[in-house]
């Protein structure tokens, strides 16, 4: 699961607050809430490769509940901590296999 482009890597100003859309030069797009120039609150991050994360953010990382849809058809729905799946979640592979657990 790729990580989103960090705000400091592209020079996003710390004044970004509230809701907004940012289009990255690599083709990624973030549509959601900002706090002090970081993704924070609810938002959707669309990777140029077709993957999509829709969920909660804290300090620019996946945090809380979210759904990650892979371009290959796989889907993870569950909890995240510091940008990584953590806690209860369900992963559904494109071939129909399912993992439900922690």
Secondary structure as the mmCIF struct_conf table of DSSP 4:
data_model
#
loop_
_struct_conf.conf_type_id
_struct_conf.id
_struct_conf.beg_label_comp_id
_struct_conf.beg_label_asym_id
_struct_conf.beg_label_seq_id
_struct_conf.end_label_comp_id
_struct_conf.end_label_asym_id
_struct_conf.end_label_seq_id
HELX_LH_PP_P HELX_LH_PP_P1 UNK A 2 UNK A 6
HELX_RH_3T_P HELX_RH_3T_P1 UNK A 7 UNK A 9
TURN_TY1_P TURN_TY1_P1 UNK A 10 UNK A 11
TURN_TY1_P TURN_TY1_P2 UNK A 14 UNK A 15
STRN STRN1 UNK A 18 UNK A 23
TURN_TY1_P TURN_TY1_P3 UNK A 25 UNK A 26
BEND BEND1 UNK A 27 UNK A 27
STRN STRN2 UNK A 29 UNK A 35
TURN_TY1_P TURN_TY1_P4 UNK A 36 UNK A 37
STRN STRN3 UNK A 38 UNK A 46
TURN_TY1_P TURN_TY1_P5 UNK A 48 UNK A 49
BEND BEND2 UNK A 50 UNK A 50
STRN STRN4 UNK A 52 UNK A 58
TURN_TY1_P TURN_TY1_P6 UNK A 59 UNK A 60
STRN STRN5 UNK A 61 UNK A 69
TURN_TY1_P TURN_TY1_P7 UNK A 71 UNK A 72
BEND BEND3 UNK A 73 UNK A 73
STRN STRN6 UNK A 75 UNK A 81
TURN_TY1_P TURN_TY1_P8 UNK A 82 UNK A 83
STRN STRN7 UNK A 84 UNK A 92
TURN_TY1_P TURN_TY1_P9 UNK A 94 UNK A 95
BEND BEND4 UNK A 96 UNK A 96
STRN STRN8 UNK A 98 UNK A 101
#
